[in-house]
Amino acid sequence: MESKHLPKTIEFNRPTKYKALKRLGAGACGETVLIHDENMDCYFVAKKYSPFFTQSESPENFAELLKRFNYEARILFRLNHPNIVRVYSYYDYAEFHTAYILMEYIDGENIVDFARRNPSMLDTIFEKIIDGFSHLEEKNILHRDIRPLNILVDQIGNPKIIDFGFGKRLEDVPEDAGKSITLNWWCETPPEFTRSIYDFQTEVYFVGKLFEQIITAEGLSAFKYLKLVRLMCERNRDKRYRTFSEVKNAVIAGQFEELSFSYEETKTYRNFANALCYTISSIDPSAKYERDHDKIIPALEAIFRQSMLEEHVPMPNKIASAFIRGSFKYWTNRHFETEKLRDFLSTLNSFPPDKQSIVLENLLTRLDSVKRTKPQSDFDDDIPF
């Protein structure tokens, strides 16, 4: 069968029509409009190239801004990160001296206003913003216009980095580094500006200053990453973080430090895990694990209430049943001390959810060390001799 040749161009003769709802803002390159796709029932933002001067008034500037507008679309089109605004398409209407960028609509507010109303969420927002800028760094892209209005936070607290009108790939910056350096910045500029330097370490500085402003204005002395922000804002480049990847690594290191366990906590866990595995003879290969601590903890609490006056838990197989969904065998002549169950529950309930998850995942790993065998009979236990 002869294969058909693809046409050189594919043209769709039924273009999508959008309903314009309202203007969202305007800048040097044009205006943004909220639009609605009636067929898909989705909201988008259309950024139209429409500078405040006409082509006849300043043809060179008009062409330069249009070039920058197209460049912004190209940069964003290649990015895919939950904390960076998405671009879906670019429409070039050269015959009308304009163009459109179709992008994600973010129903939110700038980061400063959001943090003022939701100060408890700033730790998480910081982590996500650093992750977003770290992604830009991986793609070798400088934003070059970091300010509160260019970081929006949606209704559920997810931040988005927007407006790449000044964005550049790092290799393209030297030719016009002065454009960012001469902007009307909202905070004290870094000392490297006197040497016409603008790089990722400069962006680290501006993101740090942004969070410093929020922390100071709202008096957030309990902000988790206060020390990191101070190092990001260092005017001495030798003391300042050089890259967002360094900041991200520091965030991750801090998170693991917070999730560390004391000697007594570790001892309590091991006593419980050893006792649990000691009572189980084998687990059916088809058995699954319960991973929801909101189900495991109440089950263990019920067992403890029924055993709290006893030296040993009368039916230790019930403890195993809180973790194992399926068949297993256990030793009827091996005891599980009630004290170990009590201490484990007390420690587990003192942990936040993320530490509880770590404890339970470790416990399930321990259960994986128990041999898996198919039951040979209907008995629930092995003969202990």
C-alpha positions in Angstrom: 0.0 0.0 0.0 1.4 3.3 -1.1 1.9 5.7 1.9 0.6 9.2 1.6 3.0 12.1 1.7 2.5 14.7 4.4 1.6 18.2 3.1 4.3 20.8 3.6 1.9 22.9 5.6 -1.2 22.1 7.6 -3.8 24.8 7.8 -6.9 24.6 10.0 -9.8 26.5 8.5 -11.8 26.7 11.7 -9.8 28.8 14.1 -10.8 28.9 17.7 -12.8 32.0 18.7 -12.4 33.5 22.1 -14.7 35.8 24.1 -13.0 38.8 25.5 -14.0 39.4 29.2 -11.8 42.1 30.7 -8.5 43.9 30.5 -6.0 42.7 33.1 -3.2 45.1 32.6 -0.8 46.9 30.3 2.9 47.4 29.9 5.5 48.7 27.5 4.8 46.0 24.9 1.0 46.0 25.1 -2.0 44.8 27.1 -3.3 41.6 28.6 -6.9 40.5 28.3 -8.8 37.7 30.0 -10.5 35.6 27.4 -12.8 32.5 27.4 -12.7 29.6 25.0 -16.4 28.8 24.6 -15.8 25.3 23.1 -13.3 24.1 25.8 -14.8 26.2 28.6 -11.4 27.4 29.6 -10.0 30.8 30.6 -6.8 32.1 29.1 -4.8 35.3 29.0 -4.1 36.9 25.7 -1.1 39.3 25.7 -1.4 41.6 22.7 1.5 43.4 21.2 0.3 47.0 21.3 3.0 49.5 22.5 2.1 53.0 23.6 3.5 54.4 20.4 2.8 53.6 16.8 5.1 52.1 14.2 5.2 55.4 12.2 6.2 57.4 15.4 9.2 55.2 16.2 9.8 52.4 13.7 13.1 51.2 15.3 11.6 51.0 18.8 8.5 49.4 17.5 10.5 46.6 15.7 12.7 46.1 18.8 9.8 45.7 21.2 8.0 43.3 18.7 11.3 41.3 18.6 11.3 41.2 22.4 7.6 40.2 22.5 8.3 37.3 20.2 11.4 36.3 22.2 9.3 36.2 25.4 6.9 33.8 23.8 9.7 31.5 22.6 11.3 31.4 26.1 8.0 30.6 27.9 6.9 28.0 25.3 9.9 25.9 26.2 9.3 26.0 29.9 7.1 23.5 31.8 7.1 24.0 35.5 4.1 24.2 38.0 5.5 27.5 39.3 6.1 29.2 36.0 3.3 30.6 33.8 2.6 28.4 30.8 2.4 29.7 27.2 0.2 27.7 24.9 0.5 29.4 21.5 1.8 32.5 19.6 -0.2 34.2 16.8 1.8 36.4 14.4 -0.2 39.1 12.6 2.6 40.8 10.9 0.3 42.3 8.3 -1.4 44.2 11.1 1.8 45.0 12.9 0.8 43.0 16.0 1.0 39.6 17.6 -0.6 37.6 20.5 0.7 35.3 23.2 -1.9 32.9 24.5 -1.0 31.9 28.0 -2.3 30.4 31.3 -4.7 32.4 33.3 -3.8 32.7 37.0 -6.6 33.7 39.3 -4.7 35.2 42.1 -2.8 38.2 43.5 0.8 39.4 43.8 2.9 37.7 46.4 3.1 40.6 48.8 -0.7 41.0 49.1 -1.2 37.2 49.4 1.5 36.9 52.1 -0.1 39.7 54.1 -3.3 37.7 54.3 -1.7 34.3 54.5 1.5 34.6 56.4 1.5 31.0 57.5 1.9 29.9 53.9 5.1 31.8 53.2 7.4 28.9 54.0 5.8 26.8 51.3 5.6 29.6 48.8 9.3 30.3 49.3 10.1 26.6 48.6 8.1 26.7 45.4 9.5 30.0 44.1 13.1 28.7 44.6 12.2 25.6 42.7 10.7 27.7 39.9 13.8 29.9 39.6 16.0 26.8 39.9 14.2 25.4 36.8 14.8 28.7 34.9 18.5 28.4 35.9 18.6 24.8 34.5 17.3 26.2 31.2 19.9 29.0 31.4 17.2 31.7 31.4 17.3 34.9 33.4 14.1 36.6 34.3 15.6 40.1 34.7 12.5 41.8 36.1 11.9 40.3 39.5 9.4 42.3 41.4 6.2 41.6 43.5 3.8 42.1 40.5 5.6 39.4 38.5 5.0 36.7 41.1 1.4 35.8 41.5 -0.2 33.4 44.0 -3.4 31.6 43.1 -6.4 30.9 45.3 -4.9 27.7 46.8 -1.5 29.2 47.5 0.5 28.1 44.5 2.9 30.8 43.2 3.6 31.5 39.5 6.5 33.4 38.0 5.1 35.6 35.2 6.1 38.3 32.7 9.3 37.4 30.8 9.3 40.5 28.7 12.9 41.2 29.7 13.8 37.5 29.9 17.0 36.4 28.2 19.1 33.3 27.8 22.3 33.8 29.7 24.4 33.9 26.5 22.4 36.8 25.1 22.6 39.0 28.2 25.9 40.9 27.7 24.7 42.7 24.7 22.0 44.5 26.7 22.7 43.8 30.4 22.2 47.5 31.0 18.4 47.3 30.3 17.9 45.4 33.6 20.5 47.4 35.4 18.8 50.7 34.5 15.3 49.6 35.4 13.5 51.5 38.2 14.0 48.8 40.8 11.8 48.6 43.9 14.7 47.9 46.3 18.3 48.7 46.8 20.2 47.3 43.8 23.3 45.0 44.3 26.8 46.4 44.1 27.6 44.4 40.9 25.4 46.9 39.0 28.3 49.4 39.1 30.3 46.8 37.0 27.4 46.1 34.6 27.0 42.6 35.9 23.6 40.8 35.9 23.6 37.0 36.3 21.9 34.3 38.4 23.6 35.5 41.5 22.0 38.8 40.9 18.6 37.1 40.6 19.2 35.3 43.8 19.7 38.7 45.4 16.4 40.1 44.1 14.4 37.1 45.2 16.0 37.3 48.6 15.1 41.0 48.8 11.5 40.3 47.9 11.1 37.9 50.7 13.1 40.1 53.1 10.6 42.9 52.3 7.6 40.6 53.1 9.2 39.2 56.3 10.0 42.8 57.6 6.7 44.3 56.7 4.7 41.5 58.3 7.1 40.9 61.2 7.5 37.2 60.4 10.4 36.4 62.7 9.3 32.7 62.7 9.8 32.3 58.9 11.6 29.0 58.5 14.2 30.2 55.9 15.2 33.4 57.5 18.9 32.6 57.5 18.8 31.6 53.8 17.1 34.9 52.9 19.8 36.8 54.7 22.5 35.0 52.7 20.6 35.6 49.5 20.5 39.3 50.2 24.3 39.6 51.0 25.7 42.6 49.2 29.1 40.9 49.3 29.0 38.4 46.4 31.6 36.2 48.0 29.1 35.6 50.9 25.9 35.4 48.8 24.5 32.2 47.4 25.8 32.0 43.8 22.9 30.0 42.3 19.3 29.0 42.9 20.4 25.4 42.9 22.5 26.1 46.0 19.5 27.7 47.7 17.4 24.8 46.7 19.9 22.3 48.2 19.9 24.4 51.4 16.1 24.2 51.5 16.2 20.4 51.1 18.9 20.0 53.7 16.9 22.1 56.1 13.8 20.0 55.5 15.7 16.8 56.2 17.2 18.3 59.3 13.7 19.1 60.6 12.7 15.5 59.9 15.6 14.0 62.0 14.8 11.8 65.0 16.2 11.8 68.5 17.9 8.8 70.0 14.8 8.2 72.2 12.4 8.4 69.3 14.6 6.1 67.2 14.8 3.6 70.1 11.0 3.7 70.6 10.5 3.0 66.9 13.0 0.1 66.8 11.5 -1.5 70.0 8.1 -1.5 68.3 9.3 -2.7 64.9 11.4 -5.5 66.4 8.4 -6.7 68.5 6.1 -6.6 65.5 8.4 -8.5 63.2 9.2 -11.0 66.1 5.5 -12.0 66.3 4.9 -12.5 62.6 6.0 -15.8 61.0 5.2 -15.1 57.4 3.1 -13.0 55.1 1.0 -14.1 52.1 2.7 -12.9 48.8 -0.7 -11.3 47.7 -1.0 -9.2 50.9 -0.8 -5.4 50.7 0.2 -2.8 53.2 -2.0 -0.1 54.8 -0.3 3.2 54.2 -2.8 5.7 55.5 -1.8 6.8 59.0 -5.2 8.2 59.6 -6.4 4.6 59.6 -3.4 2.9 61.2 -3.2 5.2 64.3 -6.9 4.8 65.3 -6.6 1.0 64.9 -3.5 0.9 67.2 -5.2 3.2 69.7 -8.2 0.8 69.9 -5.9 -2.2 70.5 -4.1 -0.2 73.3 -7.3 0.7 75.0 -8.3 -3.0 75.1 -4.8 -4.0 76.4 -3.6 -1.1 78.6 -4.1 -2.9 81.9 -2.2 -6.0 80.7 1.5 -6.7 80.6 1.2 -8.1 77.1 -1.2 -7.5 74.2 -3.5 -10.5 74.4 -3.8 -10.9 70.6 -0.7 -9.4 68.9 -2.0 -10.5 65.5 -4.4 -7.5 65.8 -1.4 -5.1 65.7 -0.1 -6.8 62.6 -3.6 -6.5 61.1 -3.4 -2.7 61.4 -0.5 -2.7 58.8 -1.2 -5.8 56.7 -4.2 -6.1 54.4 -4.3 -9.8 53.6 -3.3 -13.1 55.1 -0.3 -13.7 57.4 0.9 -16.2 60.0 2.0 -15.3 63.5 3.6 -17.1 66.5 1.1 -17.7 69.3 3.8 -18.2 71.9 5.5 -14.9 71.4 4.5 -11.9 73.4 4.1 -8.2 72.5 4.6 -5.9 75.5 1.9 -3.4 75.9 4.4 -0.8 77.1 6.1 -0.9 73.6 2.7 -0.2 71.9 2.0 2.7 74.3 5.4 4.3 73.8 5.2 4.0 70.0 1.7 5.5 69.9 2.7 8.4 72.2 5.8 9.2 70.0 3.9 8.8 66.7 1.1 11.1 67.8 3.6 13.8 68.7 5.0 13.9 65.2 3.6 16.1 62.3 2.2 14.2 59.3 5.4 14.2 57.3 7.4 12.6 60.2 4.6 10.1 60.8 4.8 9.1 57.1 8.5 8.5 57.4 8.0 6.3 60.5 5.3 4.2 58.8 7.3 3.9 55.6 10.3 2.6 57.6 8.0 0.2 59.4 6.6 -1.2 56.1 10.2 -1.7 54.9 10.9 -3.7 58.0 7.8 -5.9 57.3 9.2 -6.5 53.8 12.0 -8.4 55.6 9.5 -11.0 56.8 9.4 -14.0 54.5 6.5 -14.3 52.0 4.9 -17.7 51.8 1.5 -19.0 50.7 -0.5 -20.4 53.6 -0.6 -24.3 53.5 -3.7 -24.5 55.5 -6.5 -22.5 57.1 -4.6 -22.1 60.4 -3.8 -18.6 61.4 -0.5 -19.5 63.1 2.6 -21.7 62.8 3.1 -24.6 65.2 5.8 -23.1 67.5 7.9 -26.3 67.7 
